[in-house]
Amino acid sequence: MTEKVGVYICHCGSNIAGVVDVEEVAKWAGENLEGVAVSREYKFMCSSLGQELIEDDIKNEGLTRVVVAACSPHLHERTFRRACANAGLNPYLCHMASIREQVSWVVEDNEVATEKAKAMIAGAVNRVQLHEELEPSLVPVNPNTLVVGGGIAGIQASLELADAGYPVYLVEREPSIGGHMAQFDKTFPTLDCAACILTPKMSDVGAHPNINLLSYSEVEEVSGYVGNFSVRIKKKAKYVDEELCTGCGICIEKCPKKVIDDVFEAGMGYRKSIYRPFPQAVPNIPVIDTVSCTYFETGKCKACEIFCPTEAIDFEQQDSYLDIDVGNIILATGYDLFDCKTIPQYGYGRLANVFTSLEFERMCNASGPTEGKIVLRDGVTEPESVAIIHCVGSRDENYNRYCSAICCMSSLKFGHLVVEKTDAEVFSCYIDMRTNQKGYEEFYERLLEEGMNFVRGKVAEVTDAFRLPGEEGKLIVQVEDTLLGIQRRIPVDMVILMAALEPRADAREVGLQFGIACSMEGWFTERHPKLDPVATMTDGIFIAGAAQGPKDIPAVVAQGAAAAARVQGMITKGTVEIEPVVATITEEMCSGCRICNTLCPFNAIEYLEDKEVSYINTALCKGCGTCVAACPAQAISGAHYSNEQIFAEIEGLLYDVISGNGAKAPQVEQEPVPA
Amino acid sequence: MTKKGKLANYWAASCGGCEIAVLGINEKILDVANAFDIVLWPVAVDAKIHSIEKMEDKSIDLCLFNGAIRTSEQEYMARLLRAKSKVMVAFGSCAHEGCIPGLANVTNREEIFQTAYHDTPSTDNPEGIRPQTETEVDEGMLYLPVFYDTVKTLGQTIEVDYYLPGCPPEPERIWDSIFAKLEGKLPAPGSVIGAETTVCDDCPRTREEKKITEFKRTWEIIPDPETCLLEQGLVCCGIATRAGCGALCPTVGSPCIGCYGPNEGVEDFGARMMTALASVIDSEDPEEIDRIIHEGIPDPVGTFYRFSLAASQLRRSTLAADGDGEAAASA
């Protein structure tokens, strides 16, 4: 070895030095490890003085490799790489040994910790000498952005970007943008009308010259990498010519076929076979639902076509495809509601007057199926008592362990609406009240004053089996009131189930399509839960809103704007650096067995049919090493993680075991056997 | 050709197939006979070891040594032939990687003797006699080789110039290695004769992206003749096995069992196979994955290390070569 290695051991205040004898380790490394030219310890290596120590040694001592034994490389690898670069050393010739997270914080015995720190440093010193100079590459960033999902998160992100002057493609699966928020009546805690604050933004989107709104469309294919994605979008046939349609709505009026609207009205109301989900839909162009349309069923009718004043109806229309190039993608695909039928003891679907939270939202909405009147399933009777059951499918180890975050506040909102619109008594059966944002606790207090009854306990059952006086004809909520320490049977007319927020049913497939990961539950995983909440591990793919986890409207809007800001930063900079720690396939060694093809979490591997070999797009590769490990022919090598580097590190880690016996089994001299 | 060279073939722990396989080069054997005096070839030529011992060092031009090293006698012969030969070729899988004899490394001498001389149903050994290295009889001392605890490859025993993989090696490759010597175009020391890619490269079957839901034994299905055997659930080791055989087995519907050993640069054949297969099992459920593996691969060592156990990273380094396992274990 001809490398001159500098070893720098950080005290991290007392974080490391309180457990590891850093002076001893520094002295030992300088005296015992091959290749070490300088070995120092310092109170805070990450401070500017600590960094200067490294820079000076590189310049004055001619160091060719640097090992910093400090915290996890997650925290300061960048810092020390930069220090090396400042002194003219390729940053990838620097390596960190994590003697805080992996030693001083986890090893209790000081002597053992000191020995372990030595082993970690020996491994790092061995490995760093085999490091190669790596150079990041620069690629341009396309200024177009794809936003997937037209709920409030996607709307916010699109408007931020479009207002800043950048082109946006907004793809929405349903015929209109608006998402869940468009279904709501009021928003907590201010009781603003949801439509009043949402629809202006929706029409801004529809009219914005920088936004290409692709409603009733889905992303079919994604390829490429940060700054340079190619996306194929499927525009589902609307059977209405968007150019000709004026949105007058005569077709809807004349359509003779009425079906239950399971999506927007949550099964509470009806729509026609040609429809738009709600009056303020953007775009306001209707679509034909071919499953229920009489013409598609029987070949007869065409009422819409006959009455359309602009001849916009086109029964022959086919799905079409649009190929676009974008630099960044924001996924704001929202959430699904927990299916309340999953919990049979709550009676939803069996007991008529058990409603889901979304059904109740629609009921409260002035343009909803009951025009805002709170009534039982018969459509006329006003309830005299209402029970709201919290945490239906949330905070329950049988369904979802997590808290759905918005239900406590929605329940309070519902309670307020019941009190405001009816004379009914309201009971809220909760586990814990969670009202921890601005103005929320005050809203809770307001409801306490308005006379809402709060019962702390998880509901066991909702039943119509009466046995006590006053229960006949009622729904009985069986609940343990844990504050009073008694079992209660609360007879009510109406029960509202606060359904959990769940990841979209297809979230994992979408994640795979865009090359991002999902949590165990299925929420999209952010790059860092605290410090990088809207970026993902795939550069150029950002997430916003409830697709990342349950959250309320203010948080969703903040994330939409944050994601847009991140994208703007990328566009403004114009180029992006591609990390050089990537995997490559040696074509001659690849037999095209295709083991690796499905493994890449970033879709970086493609199979070249003509050459019958697999190929890694290095711009997409994150250097995770999955394919490197899986390749049975060892045709894939991972830069910065070569076998030689890893084995050298292992040998270093085992220095005390290896030195002495030479790692090889002793050759036993054998007596020659007479032939 | 002015002066004939000298050729030695030898077998150690092997089945003998490699010795015969040399004849697979057919009429080219006459060229070999023209070019070389064959000084040792137990299966075909009568020769005495003491005449080899008397030869000058490096007087044999080419030695094709097949078989692994399991006894002291085999080790002696390996060292002797190394000393006498200019070029030493580890010929075939046993010499190259330990092969089937190397599978004995999952056990040791004591257990092998216990089975062979006591436990098998056909053994009739009421006095419990076991082979001894030295036995005194009236005429003097009789010697038997020491049976080692651990089977070693030829390369782990002596310095090998190059390796010829296969069980047995294909005739074309055998000719390549002899021809290389004749032409004076020897490969780099320590190299393996074969391609730097794997059997899939030569396999005519069509390959798609892989997702395995069940592993099947060969007797369970009649494989489709067109598609990749692995995709049909058969554990075909072609993905990890060095090309050179011409993909003979998978071509006729029998999965590759890996006799040509790992590809260039691979440290451990079995580990490569296991990480590759583990990667393409199509399930997220740990219990189902467990079931797929346990039901489909009842003998992981025999499946993934059939040929390479002695050469693998699973080889034991603490058990002494002379078979004194006890002393080493306490060391």
Interface residues (C-beta under 8 A of the other chain):
Chain A: E588 M589 C590 S591 G592 C593 R594 I595 C596 N597 T598 L599 Y607 E612 T626 A629 A630 C631 P632 A633 Q634 A635 N643 A663 K664 A665 P666 Q667 V668 Q670 E671 P672 V673 P674 A675
Chain B: I49 H50 E53 S72 E73 E75 Y76 Y143 P145 V146 E196 T197 T198 V199 C200 D201 R207 E208 E209 K210 K211 C228 L230 G238 I239 A240 A243 P262 N263 E264 G265 V266 E267 R272 M273 T275 A276 A278 S279 V280 R316 S317 T318 L319 A320 A321 D322
